[in-house]
Amino acid sequence: MKIDFKSAVQRLQNCDDVLILTHANPDGDTLGGAFALLQGLRQRGKRAKMHTDAPIPPRYAFLAAGCAEDCFDEAYIISVDVADKKLLGGKTQALYGDRVDLSIDHHGTNRMFAKETYVESDSASASEVVYLLLCALGVVITKPIADCLYTGCATDTGCFRYSNVTARTHRIASELISCGADHAQINTLMFETKKPGFLRLEQQVLSGMELYADGRICVLTITRTMLDDADCGDEDIDELVALSRQMEGVRIGATFKERPDGSYKLSLRTHEDVDASAICAVFGGGGHARAAGCSFSEDRDTALQRLLPVLRSFLKEGTAR
């Protein structure tokens, strides 16, 4: 059931012994929002802890600073930046998928898996939503909280470059900097620091680039072998996904990412005249208008043959959003 902002604030005021969940393969937004919420709830005198299905990538380890683990039986469960319980990850979904009390999200395609859901689909990131909720709760935005929220806002907007950015996004970022967020260091770590293997991986991925529809569709493929050879992990993939739509003339960028079981996740990035979320919905996925995803159980070539006619049809329709 959807609830409004006031009701979401009330739930946070009344809850205690809170378990906060992120999506699997956690990124800066789900982690930044979750750690900020954890600290905010603790500041209000509540017990809170966090759980991720996969280890936190090293580049995001600083977000956990000052968030000592706590041990208690959870009485209330919140997910942050999770649009579908399947995104929690296998083990987490089995344990908590049907027990989530409140989903805090910014995906318009949220599957409403939680008992109650607060979604702001116009927000550029889940961290933006968490910031507003924490302020309404009377939480003081300390430097550690500001660092978490700034990381979430920056990473989900491509350092404030994507079309999901609004004037409010910039105002919130300004407030977070005023509260002590180390924006320069965070931006350097998130967007300018690459390990040596990443550059080898980037070279491999770009060498296999495929173009269709007179160069308006770009397809990239990232296999497990590529990741292993470059000593990279899933946390290194997001930067490569953004490359798929950066070539002049490309309207749709599609990146196939091989999972350990041999299936493929598709990450779609589009420009303003094509709705990525609507495309991925055809295959049971979802997301945002410019960034969305879905999954394919078959091999990559078969998945591509299913995907291309749909991409071409959306190019013809010019489905703006």
C-alpha positions as CSV (number, residue, x, y, z in Angstrom):
1,M,0.0,0.0,0.0
2,K,1.3,3.5,-0.9
3,I,1.5,6.0,1.9
4,D,2.2,9.7,1.8
5,F,5.2,11.7,3.2
6,K,3.5,12.5,6.5
7,S,2.6,8.9,7.1
8,A,6.2,7.8,6.3
9,V,7.5,10.2,8.8
10,Q,5.0,8.9,11.4
11,R,6.2,5.3,10.8
12,L,9.8,6.3,11.4
13,Q,8.8,8.2,14.5
14,N,7.0,5.2,15.9
15,C,9.2,2.3,14.9
16,D,12.1,0.8,16.9
17,D,14.4,-2.2,16.7
18,V,14.8,-1.5,13.0
19,L,16.5,-3.6,10.4
20,I,17.4,-1.7,7.2
21,L,17.9,-3.6,3.9
22,T,19.6,-2.6,0.7
23,H,19.5,-4.2,-2.7
24,A,22.0,-6.8,-3.7
25,N,25.3,-5.7,-5.2
26,P,24.8,-2.5,-3.3
27,D,25.7,0.8,-4.9
28,G,26.3,4.3,-3.5
29,D,22.6,5.3,-3.3
30,T,21.2,2.2,-1.5
31,L,24.2,2.2,0.9
32,G,24.3,6.0,1.4
33,G,20.6,6.2,2.1
34,A,20.6,3.1,4.4
35,F,23.6,4.2,6.5
36,A,22.2,7.8,6.7
37,L,18.8,6.4,7.9
38,L,20.5,4.1,10.4
39,Q,22.4,7.0,11.9
40,G,19.4,9.2,11.9
41,L,17.2,6.6,13.7
42,R,19.9,6.0,16.3
43,Q,20.2,9.8,16.9
44,R,16.4,9.7,17.7
45,G,17.1,7.1,20.3
46,K,16.1,4.0,18.3
47,R,18.0,0.8,17.8
48,A,18.9,0.2,14.2
49,K,21.1,-2.1,12.1
50,M,21.7,-2.9,8.5
51,H,21.9,-6.0,6.3
52,T,23.2,-6.5,2.8
53,D,23.0,-9.6,0.7
54,A,26.6,-9.1,-0.6
55,P,29.7,-7.6,1.0
56,I,30.0,-3.8,0.9
57,P,32.4,-2.8,-1.9
58,P,35.6,-1.4,-0.6
59,R,35.1,2.0,-2.2
60,Y,31.9,2.5,0.0
61,A,33.5,1.3,3.2
62,F,33.8,4.8,4.5
63,L,30.0,5.1,4.7
64,A,29.9,2.6,7.6
65,A,32.3,4.8,9.7
66,G,30.7,5.2,13.2
67,C,28.0,2.7,12.5
68,A,29.0,0.0,14.9
69,E,27.0,-3.2,14.6
70,D,24.2,-3.8,17.0
71,C,22.6,-7.1,18.0
72,F,18.8,-7.4,18.6
73,D,15.7,-9.0,17.2
74,E,14.3,-6.8,14.5
75,A,10.7,-5.6,15.1
76,Y,10.4,-3.4,12.0
77,I,12.0,-3.8,8.6
78,I,12.7,-1.0,6.1
79,S,14.2,-1.3,2.6
80,V,16.0,1.6,0.9
81,D,16.2,2.0,-2.9
82,V,14.6,-1.4,-3.5
83,A,11.9,-1.6,-6.2
84,D,11.3,-5.3,-6.1
85,K,11.9,-7.9,-3.4
86,K,13.9,-10.0,-6.0
87,L,16.5,-7.2,-5.9
88,L,17.2,-7.9,-2.2
89,G,19.3,-10.9,-3.3
90,G,18.6,-14.6,-2.8
91,K,19.4,-15.1,0.9
92,T,17.9,-11.8,2.0
93,Q,14.8,-12.3,0.0
94,A,14.3,-15.7,1.6
95,L,14.7,-14.3,5.0
96,Y,13.0,-10.9,4.8
97,G,11.3,-10.6,1.3
98,D,7.8,-11.0,2.7
99,R,8.4,-9.2,6.0
100,V,9.3,-5.7,4.8
101,D,7.2,-3.1,6.7
102,L,8.2,0.0,4.8
103,S,9.8,0.5,1.4
104,I,11.5,3.9,0.9
105,D,12.2,4.3,-2.8
106,H,12.4,6.6,-5.8
107,H,11.5,4.1,-8.6
108,G,8.2,4.6,-10.2
109,T,8.1,0.9,-11.1
110,N,8.2,-0.2,-7.4
111,R,6.4,-3.5,-7.2
112,M,4.7,-2.6,-3.9
113,F,6.1,-5.7,-2.2
114,A,6.3,-4.1,1.3
115,K,3.4,-3.7,3.6
116,E,3.7,0.1,3.1
117,T,5.6,2.0,0.4
118,Y,6.7,5.6,0.2
119,V,7.9,6.4,-3.3
120,E,9.0,9.7,-4.7
121,S,9.5,8.9,-8.4
122,D,10.6,12.5,-9.1
123,S,13.5,12.3,-6.7
124,A,16.9,11.8,-8.4
125,S,18.0,9.3,-5.7
126,A,16.7,7.4,-2.7
127,S,19.1,9.4,-0.6
128,E,17.3,12.5,-1.6
129,V,14.1,11.0,-0.2
130,V,15.9,9.9,3.0
131,Y,17.3,13.4,3.5
132,L,13.8,14.9,3.4
133,L,12.5,12.2,5.9
134,L,15.3,12.7,8.3
135,C,14.8,16.5,8.3
136,A,11.1,16.0,9.0
137,L,12.1,13.7,11.9
138,G,14.2,16.5,13.4
139,V,17.5,14.7,12.8
140,V,20.6,16.8,12.9
141,I,22.5,16.2,9.6
142,T,26.0,15.5,11.0
143,K,29.0,15.2,8.8
144,P,28.9,11.4,8.6
145,I,25.2,11.5,7.6
146,A,25.9,14.3,5.1
147,D,28.7,12.2,3.6
148,C,26.4,9.2,3.2
149,L,23.6,11.2,1.6
150,Y,25.9,13.2,-0.7
151,T,27.4,9.9,-1.9
152,G,24.0,8.6,-2.7
153,C,22.9,11.8,-4.5
154,A,26.1,12.0,-6.5
155,T,26.4,8.4,-7.6
156,D,22.8,8.1,-8.8
157,T,23.0,11.3,-10.8
158,G,26.4,10.7,-12.5
159,C,27.8,13.5,-10.4
160,F,24.7,15.7,-11.1
161,R,24.9,15.2,-14.9
162,Y,21.8,13.1,-15.6
163,S,18.4,14.3,-16.6
164,N,16.9,13.1,-13.3
165,V,18.6,16.0,-11.5
166,T,16.3,18.8,-10.4
167,A,16.8,22.2,-8.7
168,R,15.9,20.5,-5.4
169,T,18.6,18.0,-6.0
170,H,21.2,20.8,-6.2
171,R,19.7,22.5,-3.1
172,I,19.9,19.4,-1.1
173,A,23.5,18.8,-2.2
174,S,24.3,22.4,-1.2
175,E,22.8,21.8,2.3
176,L,24.8,18.6,2.6
177,I,28.0,20.4,1.8
178,S,27.1,23.0,4.3
179,C,26.7,20.2,6.9
180,G,30.2,19.0,6.2
181,A,29.9,16.6,3.3
182,D,33.4,16.2,1.9
183,H,32.2,16.6,-1.7
184,A,35.6,17.0,-3.3
185,Q,37.0,13.8,-1.8
186,I,33.8,11.8,-2.5
187,N,33.6,13.0,-6.1
188,T,37.3,12.0,-6.6
189,L,36.7,8.6,-5.0
190,M,33.5,7.9,-6.9
191,F,34.3,9.3,-10.3
192,E,38.0,9.8,-10.8
193,T,39.7,6.9,-9.0
194,K,40.0,3.7,-11.0
195,K,42.0,0.6,-10.2
196,P,44.4,-0.6,-12.9
197,G,42.3,-3.6,-13.8
198,F,39.3,-1.4,-14.6
199,L,41.1,0.2,-17.5
200,R,41.9,-3.2,-19.0
201,L,38.3,-4.2,-18.5
202,E,37.1,-1.0,-20.2
203,Q,39.4,-1.7,-23.2
204,Q,38.0,-5.3,-23.5
205,V,34.4,-4.1,-23.3
206,L,34.8,-1.3,-25.8
207,S,36.6,-3.6,-28.3
208,G,33.5,-5.7,-28.4
209,M,31.1,-2.9,-28.9
210,E,28.2,-3.5,-31.4
211,L,26.2,-0.8,-33.2
212,Y,22.7,-1.2,-34.7
213,A,20.0,0.9,-36.2
214,D,22.5,3.2,-38.0
215,G,24.5,3.8,-34.9
216,R,21.5,4.7,-32.7
217,I,21.8,1.5,-30.6
218,C,25.0,0.6,-28.8
219,V,25.4,-2.8,-27.2
220,L,28.2,-3.7,-24.7
221,T,28.9,-7.1,-23.2
222,I,30.6,-7.8,-19.9
223,T,31.4,-11.5,-19.2
224,R,32.6,-13.1,-16.0
225,T,35.8,-14.0,-17.8
226,M,36.5,-10.3,-18.5
227,L,35.8,-9.4,-14.9
228,D,38.1,-12.2,-13.6
229,D,40.9,-11.4,-16.0
230,A,40.8,-7.7,-15.0
231,D,40.4,-8.6,-11.3
232,C,37.3,-6.5,-11.2
233,G,33.9,-7.1,-9.5
234,D,30.3,-6.2,-10.0
235,E,30.9,-2.9,-8.3
236,D,33.1,-1.8,-11.2
237,I,30.4,-2.3,-13.8
238,D,28.3,0.8,-13.3
239,E,30.9,3.1,-14.8
240,L,31.0,0.9,-17.9
241,V,27.3,1.0,-18.3
242,A,27.4,4.8,-18.7
243,L,29.7,4.4,-21.7
244,S,27.0,2.7,-23.7
245,R,25.1,6.0,-24.5
246,Q,28.1,8.4,-24.6
247,M,28.9,8.0,-28.3
248,E,27.5,10.7,-30.6
249,G,24.3,9.5,-32.3
250,V,23.5,6.8,-29.8
251,R,19.9,7.0,-28.4
252,I,19.9,3.6,-26.6
253,G,22.8,2.1,-24.7
254,A,22.4,-1.6,-23.7
255,T,24.9,-3.4,-21.5
256,F,24.7,-7.2,-21.0
257,K,26.3,-8.3,-17.8
258,E,26.9,-12.0,-17.2
259,R,26.0,-13.3,-13.8
260,P,27.9,-16.2,-12.1
261,D,25.1,-18.6,-13.1
262,G,25.4,-17.8,-16.8
263,S,22.3,-15.7,-17.0
264,Y,22.4,-12.0,-18.1
265,K,21.3,-8.7,-16.6
266,L,20.6,-6.0,-19.0
267,S,21.3,-2.3,-18.0
268,L,19.7,0.2,-20.3
269,R,20.6,3.8,-20.7
270,T,18.7,6.1,-23.0
271,H,18.4,9.7,-24.1
272,E,15.3,11.9,-23.7
273,D,13.3,10.6,-26.7
274,V,13.3,6.9,-25.5
275,D,11.8,5.5,-22.3
276,A,14.2,2.9,-20.8
277,S,11.7,1.8,-18.1
278,A,9.0,1.0,-20.7
279,I,11.4,-1.1,-22.7
280,C,12.6,-3.1,-19.7
281,A,9.0,-3.6,-18.6
282,V,8.5,-5.6,-21.8
283,F,10.9,-8.1,-20.3
284,G,9.6,-8.0,-16.7
285,G,12.0,-5.3,-15.5
286,G,11.7,-1.6,-14.7
287,G,13.5,1.5,-13.4
288,H,13.6,5.1,-14.5
289,A,12.9,6.8,-17.8
290,R,16.6,7.2,-18.6
291,A,18.0,4.2,-16.7
292,A,16.4,0.8,-16.2
293,G,17.1,-2.9,-16.2
294,C,15.8,-6.4,-16.7
295,S,17.1,-10.0,-16.8
296,F,17.4,-12.8,-19.4
297,S,17.8,-16.4,-18.5
298,E,19.1,-17.4,-22.0
299,D,22.5,-16.9,-23.5
300,R,23.5,-13.4,-24.6
301,D,23.0,-13.9,-28.4
302,T,19.5,-15.2,-27.9
303,A,18.6,-12.4,-25.5
304,L,20.0,-9.9,-28.0
305,Q,17.8,-11.2,-30.8
306,R,14.8,-10.8,-28.5
307,L,15.8,-7.3,-27.5
308,L,16.7,-5.7,-30.8
309,P,13.2,-5.6,-32.3
310,V,11.9,-4.0,-29.2
311,L,14.6,-1.4,-29.2
312,R,14.0,-0.6,-32.8
313,S,10.3,-0.3,-32.2
314,F,10.8,2.3,-29.5
315,L,13.2,4.3,-31.7
316,K,10.5,4.4,-34.3
317,E,7.8,5.5,-31.8
318,G,10.0,8.1,-30.2
319,T,8.5,7.4,-26.8
320,A,9.4,10.5,-25.0
321,R,8.9,10.9,-21.3
